[in-house]
Amino acid sequence: MLRPHGELFIRTPHHSGDSSWIDPTHRWHLNEQSFHYLDPETDWGSLYSHYTERKWRILSLGVRGPQNIHALLTPRK
C-alpha cells in the first residue's frame, strides 16, 4: 500500500546474474524490459495492457551492478 503520490522501489535480480539462478526461491527471472508491461505508455505496456489491471508509470529503470534491476514506479490514476 502506498500513500498518495507514493513511489514504489523494486530491486530484483537480473536474469543474467548468478543470484537469479542459484537461489532456489527465485521462481521468475526478469530483465529490465519486464517492467514495461506495467506502464501503458511503453510499447510492451500498450500491446499487453490486459496483463494487469494496475497501471504504473516508470520513473527510472535500469541494471545496477552486474546482477540487480532497480525500478522506481508510481501508480497511474
Summary of the structure (lengths in Angstrom):
residues: 77
radius of gyration: 13.2
end to end distance: 14.5
largest distance: 38.0
contacts: 188
relative contact order: 0.30
helix: 26%
strand: 32%
